[in-house]
Amino acid sequence: MSGAAPAPGALRVTNASRRFKVVHEKSTTLKELLVRRRRTRYTELWALDDVSFEIRPGEAVGIVGRNGSGKSTLLKLLAGIIPPHHGTVEAGGSLASMLELGAGFHPDFTGRENVFMNGAIHGLSDREVAERLDDIVDFAGLAEFIDMPVRTYSSGMQMRLAFAVASHVEPDIMLLDEVLAVGDEAFQRKCMGRIYEFRRRGGTLVFVSHDPNAVEHVCSRAILLDGGKMLMDGDPHDVMERYHRLLAADATAPVVAPSVEVAVDDDPPPADSVPRGWGTGEAVIEDVQIRSSGTPTTSLISGDPAEIVIVVRAAEPVPTPSVGISITLGDGTLLFGTNTRLSEFTLDEIHGLVRIGFEIPALALHEGTFDVTVAVHSQDESTVYHWIDRAASFSVYAREAGVGPAAVAGRWVLEPARTGERTSANTG
């Protein structure tokens, strides 16, 4: 890697390692320490182990991994909160972080005082903070509470204020740790809007989340950590799929790796329907097809009937499973999702080979290419038997005028101002 200083907005991590001491017996009193007359026993845990990568200015990178994989430790190294024991971590330009709820807030100071204190930490003058104060308070929705001590705030209020401050200091780099894990849906939408605005301005984002949709929507790249080591660095969809495989490996059953044996109606499955994905394997999705009028297809006309057909095999009886689908745009934006439980369509069990179809009388999509994700899981959705992201794709061609993915039937109406007469023209 280059030895030059990183450009503003760039991050460089070179062979970074960080260890912590795990104490096995801890003396709680001075008397206990004197009676023992021996050193406390501990072991060393390497939270990060020889991690290297570079992030270019303007990139949005997601950090994913199981609990204890080193994600939060990595963000603390990037933020300069703790140093690495080996290797180097370099950041170019200004940096704002939201790593822990309420971190950087003094509980006895008011929200207003904490905003000014945090602004000063980020290098802003009192005048610059004052210019941003109204926007910060309005974004956080805390106008009625801004002069109350932060210790009186709920966890959600602290999170809203912390994100509002971090996103309004206009840094070159923003570090976020599970920022959408707290807060209601309305505030989460505001957060996402602010993140997209930050990205449009060319800011660099490092984002930790367990939510695959958030990582795929926000990030152009993802890094997978496990046991302190970097396992993968690449496309967010590919990284999230490998992450799901790690989660599935924690279950008692093996990760799904089936082979296709029999297709419904004795038709061989398409060549591109190779089973993949993740899950415990009690039930396996062997084929996914898009059909129209009973014929497999990948091209549909807006408003046509369609059916999503899922072929599932279970070697042993699986009681009351739930089968689900979702339809997304190419960037992962969810358009529609449902499952048999939500639709109150009861499956008593799956045993052997079965076909489950989701029939759509009239496809309410207008134009574009769409992906279908499928899954089969337990009735309470606590156990995923098999999940395949983007198991099938199909294209829709417009029947009527208009643009966009959604087919909206409507008409134009002209109402003359004088006579009140109405004329109309159908658009669908």
C-alpha positions in Angstrom: 0.0 0.0 0.0 1.1 3.6 -0.7 3.0 5.4 2.1 1.5 8.8 1.2 -1.0 10.4 3.6 -4.6 9.5 2.7 -6.6 12.1 0.8 -9.5 13.8 2.5 -12.3 11.2 2.8 -9.9 8.2 2.5 -9.2 5.5 5.0 -6.3 3.1 5.1 -5.9 0.1 7.5 -2.7 -1.8 7.3 -2.1 -5.1 9.1 -4.1 -3.7 12.1 -4.5 -5.9 15.2 -6.0 -5.2 18.6 -6.1 -7.4 21.7 -8.0 -7.2 24.9 -7.4 -8.9 28.3 -10.1 -11.2 29.5 -9.9 -11.5 33.3 -10.9 -14.9 34.7 -10.8 -14.0 38.4 -11.3 -10.4 39.4 -10.6 -9.1 42.9 -13.5 -6.9 44.0 -12.1 -5.6 47.3 -8.6 -4.5 48.5 -8.8 -7.2 51.3 -9.5 -9.9 48.7 -6.5 -8.8 46.6 -4.2 -8.9 49.7 -5.5 -12.3 50.8 -4.9 -13.8 47.4 -1.4 -12.3 47.2 -1.2 -13.4 43.6 -1.7 -11.8 40.2 -5.1 -12.0 38.5 -5.2 -14.6 35.8 -6.3 -13.5 32.3 -6.0 -14.5 28.7 -5.6 -12.3 25.7 -8.3 -12.0 23.1 -7.4 -10.7 19.6 -10.5 -8.7 18.7 -8.8 -7.8 15.3 -6.1 -9.9 13.7 -4.0 -8.5 10.8 -6.8 -6.6 9.0 -5.9 -4.6 5.9 -8.0 -2.6 3.4 -8.4 0.8 1.8 -11.5 2.9 1.4 -11.5 5.6 -1.3 -13.1 9.0 -0.9 -16.8 8.9 -1.5 -17.2 5.1 -1.0 -19.9 3.6 1.3 -18.6 0.5 3.0 -20.7 -1.9 5.2 -19.0 -3.8 7.9 -20.8 -7.0 8.8 -20.2 -10.1 11.0 -21.5 -12.1 13.9 -21.5 -10.7 17.4 -17.9 -10.6 18.7 -16.4 -10.6 15.2 -14.6 -7.3 15.7 -16.9 -4.8 14.0 -17.1 -2.3 16.8 -13.4 -2.6 17.6 -12.6 -1.8 14.0 -14.8 1.3 14.0 -13.1 2.5 17.2 -9.8 2.1 15.6 -11.0 4.1 12.5 -12.3 6.8 14.8 -9.1 7.0 16.8 -10.7 6.1 20.0 -8.3 3.2 20.6 -5.0 2.5 18.9 -4.0 -0.8 17.2 -1.4 -2.9 19.0 0.1 -3.8 15.6 -0.3 -2.1 12.2 -1.6 1.3 11.3 -4.9 3.0 10.8 -5.0 6.3 8.9 -7.8 8.7 8.0 -7.8 11.6 5.7 -9.8 14.8 6.5 -12.4 15.3 9.2 -14.3 12.5 10.8 -17.6 12.2 12.7 -18.7 9.0 14.4 -21.7 7.5 16.1 -20.4 4.4 17.7 -22.2 4.0 21.0 -25.5 5.4 22.2 -24.8 8.7 24.0 -21.0 8.5 23.5 -19.6 12.0 23.8 -22.6 13.3 25.7 -22.2 14.6 29.3 -25.3 13.4 31.2 -25.6 16.5 33.3 -25.3 19.0 30.4 -28.4 20.0 28.5 -29.0 18.8 25.0 -28.1 22.3 23.7 -24.8 22.3 25.7 -23.9 18.9 24.4 -24.5 20.0 20.8 -22.0 22.9 21.3 -19.5 20.6 23.0 -19.7 18.0 20.3 -19.4 20.7 17.6 -16.2 21.9 19.3 -14.9 18.4 19.3 -15.4 18.2 15.6 -13.6 21.5 15.1 -16.5 23.8 14.7 -16.6 27.3 16.2 -19.5 28.4 18.4 -20.8 30.5 15.6 -20.8 27.6 13.2 -22.6 25.4 15.7 -25.2 28.1 16.3 -25.8 28.3 12.5 -26.6 24.6 12.5 -28.4 24.4 15.8 -31.9 24.9 14.5 -31.5 22.2 11.8 -30.0 19.8 14.3 -32.8 20.2 16.9 -35.4 20.1 14.2 -33.9 16.9 12.7 -33.8 15.2 16.1 -37.3 16.4 17.0 -36.2 17.6 20.4 -37.3 21.2 20.5 -39.2 20.7 23.7 -36.4 18.9 25.4 -33.2 20.6 24.1 -32.7 22.5 27.4 -33.2 19.5 29.6 -30.2 17.4 30.9 -29.3 14.5 28.6 -29.6 12.1 31.6 -33.4 12.7 31.4 -33.5 11.6 27.7 -34.7 8.2 26.7 -32.3 6.0 24.7 -34.2 6.9 21.5 -33.9 10.6 22.2 -30.1 10.3 22.8 -29.7 8.4 19.6 -31.7 11.0 17.6 -29.6 13.8 19.0 -26.3 11.9 18.4 -27.1 11.2 14.8 -28.4 14.7 14.2 -25.1 16.2 15.5 -22.9 13.7 13.6 -24.7 14.2 10.3 -24.7 18.0 10.5 -21.0 18.7 11.2 -20.3 18.0 7.5 -17.4 15.7 7.9 -15.3 14.0 5.2 -15.9 10.6 6.8 -18.9 9.3 8.8 -18.7 6.2 11.0 -22.1 4.6 12.0 -22.6 1.6 14.3 -26.2 0.2 14.1 -27.7 3.7 13.7 -31.0 2.3 12.6 -31.3 -0.2 15.5 -33.1 2.3 17.7 -35.8 4.8 16.8 -39.2 4.6 15.1 -39.8 4.1 11.4 -40.3 7.8 10.7 -36.9 8.6 12.2 -35.2 5.7 10.4 -36.5 7.2 7.1 -35.0 10.6 8.1 -31.7 8.9 8.9 -31.6 7.1 5.5 -32.4 10.4 3.7 -29.6 12.1 5.5 -27.2 9.3 4.7 -28.1 9.4 1.0 -27.6 13.2 1.1 -24.2 12.8 2.7 -23.2 10.3 0.0 -24.4 12.6 -2.8 -22.1 15.3 -1.4 -19.2 12.9 -1.8 -18.8 11.9 1.8 -17.2 8.6 2.8 -19.4 6.3 4.9 -18.5 3.3 7.0 -21.6 1.6 8.2 -22.1 -1.4 10.6 -25.5 -3.2 10.5 -27.0 -6.6 10.7 -29.8 -5.6 8.3 -29.0 -6.9 4.8 -31.4 -4.5 3.1 -29.8 -1.5 4.8 -26.3 -2.7 3.8 -27.3 -3.4 0.2 -29.2 -0.1 -0.1 -26.6 2.2 1.5 -23.3 0.6 0.6 -21.4 0.0 -2.7 -19.1 -2.5 -0.9 -19.0 -4.6 2.2 -16.4 -6.2 4.4 -17.1 -9.4 6.4 -15.3 -10.0 9.7 -15.3 -13.2 11.7 -13.2 -13.9 14.8 -11.2 -10.7 14.2 -10.2 -11.6 10.7 -11.4 -10.2 7.4 -13.0 -13.0 5.4 -14.3 -11.1 2.4 -14.3 -7.7 0.8 -16.6 -7.2 -2.2 -20.1 -6.7 -3.5 -22.6 -6.2 -0.7 -25.0 -8.9 -2.0 -22.2 -11.5 -2.2 -20.8 -10.6 1.2 -24.2 -10.7 2.9 -24.9 -14.2 1.4 -21.6 -15.5 2.8 -22.5 -13.8 6.1 -25.8 -15.7 6.1 -23.9 -18.9 5.5 -21.9 -18.2 8.7 -25.1 -17.7 10.6 -26.5 -20.9 9.3 -23.3 -22.8 10.3 -24.1 -21.9 13.9 -27.3 -24.0 13.7 -27.3 -27.7 14.4 -28.0 -28.8 10.8 -25.4 -28.3 8.0 -25.5 -25.3 5.6 -27.6 -26.0 2.6 -25.7 -27.4 -0.3 -28.2 -29.6 -2.1 -28.3 -31.1 -5.6 -31.2 -31.0 -7.9 -32.7 -34.4 -8.4 -36.4 -34.1 -9.6 -38.4 -31.2 -10.9 -42.1 -30.8 -10.8 -44.0 -32.3 -13.7 -40.8 -34.1 -14.7 -39.5 -30.9 -16.3 -35.8 -30.3 -15.8 -35.1 -27.0 -13.9 -33.4 -24.2 -15.8 -29.6 -24.2 -16.0 -29.4 -21.1 -13.9 -31.5 -22.5 -11.0 -28.6 -24.1 -9.2 -29.5 -24.2 -5.5 -27.6 -21.7 -3.3 -28.4 -19.5 -0.4 -28.3 -20.4 3.3 -30.3 -22.2 5.9 -30.4 -25.2 8.2 -31.4 -27.6 5.5 -34.5 -29.4 7.0 -36.3 -28.2 3.8 -34.5 -27.3 0.6 -35.7 -25.1 -2.3 -34.7 -27.0 -5.4 -36.2 -24.8 -8.1 -37.9 -21.4 -8.6 -39.7 -20.4 -11.7 -41.7 -17.5 -13.0 -44.7 -18.7 -15.0 -47.4 -17.0 -17.1 -50.5 -19.0 -18.2 -48.7 -22.1 -17.0 -45.6 -21.6 -19.1 -42.1 -20.8 -17.6 -41.0 -17.3 -18.7 -38.7 -14.4 -17.8 -40.7 -11.8 -19.8 -44.1 -10.5 -18.8 -46.4 -7.8 -19.9 -47.7 -5.3 -17.3 -51.2 -6.5 -16.1 -50.7 -10.1 -17.2 -51.3 -13.0 -14.8 -48.2 -14.5 -13.3 -47.2 -17.2 -10.9 -44.1 -17.7 -8.8 -43.5 -21.4 -8.4 -41.3 -22.8 -5.6 -40.2 -26.4 -5.5 -39.3 -27.6 -2.0 -38.0 -31.0 -0.9 -37.8 -32.3 2.7 -36.2 -35.6 3.5 -38.1 -35.8 6.8 -41.5 -34.3 7.6 -41.3 -30.6 8.4 -44.4 -29.5 10.3 -46.3 -26.2 9.7 -43.6 -24.5 7.6 -44.0 -21.0 6.1 -42.9 -20.2 2.6 -42.3 -16.6 1.6 -41.4 -14.5 -1.4 -40.3 -10.9 -2.0 -40.0 -8.9 -5.2 -37.3 -6.2 -5.4 -35.7 -3.8 -7.8 -32.1 -4.5 -8.9 -30.7 -2.3 -6.1 -32.6 -4.3 -3.5 -35.5 -1.9 -3.0 -38.4 -4.0 -1.7 -41.6 -3.7 -3.7 -43.6 -6.5 -2.2 -43.2 -9.4 0.2 -45.5 -12.0 1.8 -45.5 -15.5 3.1 -48.0 -18.3 3.7 -48.4 -17.4 7.3 -49.3 -13.7 6.6 -51.7 -14.9 3.9 -53.2 -17.4 6.4 -52.5 -20.2 3.9 -51.7 -23.2 6.2 -49.2 -25.8 5.2 -49.6 -28.8 7.6 -46.2 -30.2 6.6 -43.7 -30.6 3.9 -42.4 -34.1 3.2 -40.8 -35.3 0.0 -41.2 -33.0 -3.1 -43.9 -30.3 -3.2 -44.7 -27.4 -5.3 -46.0 -24.1 -3.8 -47.2 -21.4 -6.1 -48.0 -17.7 -5.5 -50.6 -16.7 -8.1 -50.9 -13.1 -9.2 -54.1 -12.4 -11.2 -52.8 -9.1 -12.7 -49.2 -8.0 -12.4 -49.1 -4.5 -11.0 -45.7 -3.7 -12.3 -45.1 -1.3 -15.2 -41.7 -1.7 -16.6 -38.2 -2.9 -15.5 -36.2 -5.9 -14.4 -37.2 -7.4 -11.0 -35.6 -10.0 -8.6 -37.5 -12.6 -6.6 -36.1 -13.8 -3.2 -37.6 -16.9 -1.7 -37.5 -18.7 1.7 -38.9 -21.5 3.6 -38.7 -21.3 7.4 -40.5 -22.3 10.6 -44.0 -21.0 11.3 -42.7 -18.5 13.9 -39.8 -17.5 11.5 -37.2 -18.2 14.1 -35.5 -20.9 12.0 -34.6 -20.5 8.3 -34.6 -23.8 6.5 -33.5 -22.3 3.2 -33.2 -18.8 2.0 -32.2 -17.8 -1.5 -31.6 -14.1 -2.4 -32.4 -13.2 -6.0 -33.4 -16.8 -6.8 -35.1 -15.7 -10.0 -35.4 -12.6 -12.2 -37.9 -11.4 -14.7 -38.6 -8.4 -17.0 -41.8 -6.5 -17.3 -42.8 -4.5 -20.4 -45.2 -1.6 -20.3 -48.7 -2.0 -21.6 -49.7 1.6 -21.2 -47.9 5.0 -21.2 -45.9 6.1 -18.2 -42.5 5.4 -16.6 -41.4 3.7 -13.4 -41.7 0.2 -11.9 -45.3 0.4 -10.5 -48.3 0.1 -12.7 -50.8 2.7 -11.6 -54.1 2.9 -13.5 -55.5 6.4 -13.6 -56.9 9.1 -15.8 -56.3 12.8 -16.5 -59.2 15.1 -15.6 -59.8 18.6 -16.9 -62.2 20.8 -15.0 -63.0 24.1 -16.7 -63.0 26.9 -14.3 -66.2 28.5 -15.6 -68.6 25.8 -16.4 -67.6 23.1 -14.0 -67.8 20.6 -16.8 -65.4 17.7 -16.5 -63.6 15.9 -19.3 -61.3 12.9 -18.8 -59.0 10.6 -20.7 -58.0 7.2 -19.4 -54.4 6.3 -19.0 -54.9 2.6 -18.0 
